[in-house]
C-alpha cells in the first residue's frame, strides 16, 4: 500500500451538517484539540481509502471568509497556511444561496474544491429539485449529494475528493470565478498583476487581490509579510482603486463585492434549481409560531426550563440509589479486608479518602447525564437559538447578547463547557462579561450540594421550589453582575444580534448521545483526576497531624458508660456523644481543622462553623468535593459504623437557615479551580481569572452574611 | 475594518457626516454636551450609526472621540461645522423669506440642500437675499406680491407640499433625508409584510454581516415575527430564517412589496 497522504479540510456554514459529515467520514478515528494560539476547537480524523491516507480537518463553521470573527480568521489561516490538498465545502441543500456564498469565496482561493450538497433529502421534501450536473458545470466544481446522518453519499464524496486531490491542477483550472463586472474586474486584474510581478507570489493571487481591494486587514498583514518591500505601493494602489470603485458604485467595496457574489449565486440557482412545490408555510415556521409566539413564547420557555430541572432531579433519583448501594457494597468489601478494630492508615485512606470522596461525586452522575441530555436535545432540535431569540431583549438590557444566553444555559450543566461556548460571541467585551458572571449559573457540580442539603432540612413539598429559588437567585445575581460590569469595566456598545434560526430538526439518538457524552466525560474525568487527587490531599489534611495523646481517655470513658448505664438507649446516646467529642478533638488537631478554625471568625457571621469551613476549602478544588469533604469530616473515626447518614448528622447539627446559607454561599462563591484555569485560558489573562475568583468570593460572603443575620433576627 | 483609514484624507465629507458635524455644533451651542446618545436623539438615528460616524470623523481629525468621553469638535471640525451651519441658515432664510415655505418644510429642505451647494452658489444666494431686503425697504414689495400669487395658486390646486413634508416629520428612526423622501427602514415593517431591500451601506459591522448573510440590495425579505419581548425580530431571507434587532434593521432602507 502506498502511504500517500492527503489533507482534506471541511468548510461550511454553521448548521450545514458539517459535523455529521465529519463523523460519517471518520467514524471513531478522531481527536479534538485547539487551533494553535486561539481557543477554537479543531477536530481531526484519519481515514484510509484506495491506499491513500486522508487526514480530515473540520474547520470552524463560518458564513464567510472575511475577517469579522475569530472562526473566520482561523478557517482561512488554516487554508492559507497549511494548504490542504482538497477543501470540501458542505452545503445545506435546503438553504443553497447563503451556503454557496462561502463556496464562491472558496472558489476564489484557487484550490481543489468539492461541494457536498448535504441534507439533500430535506431539500427534496421541501420541493427543491437541483440540477446538480448543470450547477457543477456552471461552477466548475464537482458536486456530490449527501445525507450526513444516513451516511448516504459519503463513498461518492470520498471518491470525488480523491479524484480532485490527485489531479489538483486540472481541478482548479475548471473552476469558474464569480465575475464582478466591468467596473471591478480590471481593478482586480491590476492588483493581481502587481502581486505577480512585484511580489512573485504564485498562489491565491485572485483572492489576495480581491481582499486587498476590499481593504481586508488580515490579508494586508499577510501580504506584508510575504513581500515587505512592495506592500506600501500595493496598499496605495488598492486604496486608490477602492476609492474609485466606491465612488462609482456609491458603496463600500466589501458590500459591492458581496452583492455581486450573491448575484452570481442567484444566477446559477435560477438556472439549476426548480421549486416543484410552491413554498408554503413550513413545519418549522408552524412550530415557531407557537414556541416563539408573542404571548406563549415566554411561558413555554419558562416551563421548558422548569421541566429540565425537575426531570433532572426526579428521574435521577432511582439510579442514584443504585450507585449509592454499589459504593456502599464496595466500601464494605474493602473494610472487611482489615480486622474490625484495625487502625490502618491505608484502610482509612481507601475508605474515607478515595471511596468516600470519588464515590460522593459519581453518585451524581445520573443527574449530570440527564441535564446534559436535556441541553443536548435543546441544542440539536434548534430550540437553543430560539431561546437566544426570546431572551435577547432581556440580555441586551443587561448589556449582553442573546447568544450569551446559550453559554449561560450550558453553565447550568458545567461552567467549563459554558465558558468554552462563549467562543460564539463576537467581541471580547461580550465574552469576558459572560464568562465572569457565568459561574453564577448554578452548575451541575453544585447540584450534589443542594441534593444533600435540601432533603436534609426541608420537607418534601418545599424541595422543588427551594431548588428553583437557589437557581433563580443565581440568575438574578448574574443579571445584576453583568449590568454592573457593562457599566464599569466593559463599557461600550453591544454587538449586533444577527443570528440564524435554523429549522427545527428531530434530534438523532446518535447526535444527542455524542453531545451528552462529550460533556459528561469532562465531568467524569474531573472525578477521576482532580477530585481523586483532591480527595487524597483532603484526607491527608484531615488525618494528619494525628493527635496521639487525647485530652480525655475516650475508650475508658465509653467502657465506663457501657458498664454503668442500665438503660441501653441512654447508654448509646452517651457513647455517641463521647465518640463525637473524640472526633471533634482529632479533627480540630488536623491540618484542615486548623485551617477551618483559622477562618472560623471570618465565616461565623454566615452561620458556618469550622466543619463547613473545611468543606468550603475542599470545594475550591471542585464544587462536588464539598459533599465528599463533609462526608469525611463527619465520618472520621467511625468508619466501621454505617448507622447515621450524613443528612441526619447535618440536621442534628445545623438549622435550616444555616443549610440555606450553605447553599447560597456555595452558589455564589469562587468557582472551582478547573473553572479558574479555563477562564484564564479562554480570556488569556490571569487578571480576569483572579478578578472573578476574588470578586465572587467577596460577593458570596456579603450576601450570605446578610441573609444569615437577617434570617436569625426573623426566626 | 480599516477601509476608511485607507481613503484619501481630503475627500469630500458625505452628507450624513456633515449632518453629524452640524449636530455636534448645535448641541454644544445650546450649552449641552454631545454624547453618542444625544447625537442619536438629535438626528433620530441609531446609536451604532453615530458611533461609526464618530470613528470616521475622528479619523479625519474633525472630532475628538473617545468611547467614554464627551465628543468635542477639533478646530478644523469647528470651522467645517460652522461652514455647514452657515450654508444651512442662508438656505433656510431664502426658503422662508423668499419662497414663503413654512418653518418645518424649510428646515427639511435646507437640511438636504446644504450638502449639495458650493461656495459660489451660496455667495450668490446671500447677495440675492441682501438685495431683496433692500428692495423691500425701498417700498417695492415684489416679494409680498409673489407670496400672494403663491397663496392663490395653492388654493386652486389643493396639493400642498408643505403639508406632506410636515406630516413626514413625525416619523422616527429614519434620517432627516430619508423621511422626506418617504424611505422606510426594515424596522418600520410588521409581520407579515414583505419588503425589498433598497439600500444597505457598509457603515456598520452589523450591516456588513447582514450583507454576507444575503441581505443584498434588491433582496425580498418577509417579516415573520417579533420576539415576545418586542425585540429582536425574525425575517425570512433567501429561504432561511434570520433574527436581528430593530436597531440594526434601522440601517437598512426597505420598501414594501405588495403580497
Interface residues (C-beta under 8 A of the other chain):
Chain A: X63 X64 X66 X67 X68 X94 X95 X96 X97 X98 X101 X214 X215 X216 X217 X220 X235 X238 X239 X242 X243 X251 X252 X253 X254 X255 X258 X259 X262 X263 X279 X284 X285 X288 X289 X292 X293 X294 X295 X297 X298 X385 X389 X390 X392 X393 X394 X396 X402 X491 X492 X493 X495 X496 X497 X498 X499 X500 X501 X502 X503
Chain B: X1 X2 X3 X6 X7 X8 X11 X47 X48 X51 X67 X68 X200 X201 X202 X203 X204 X205 X206 X207 X208 X209 X210 X211 X212 X213 X214 X216 X217 X219 X224 X225 X226 X227 X228 X229 X230 X231 X232 X234 X238 X239 X240 X241 X242 X243 X244 X245 X248
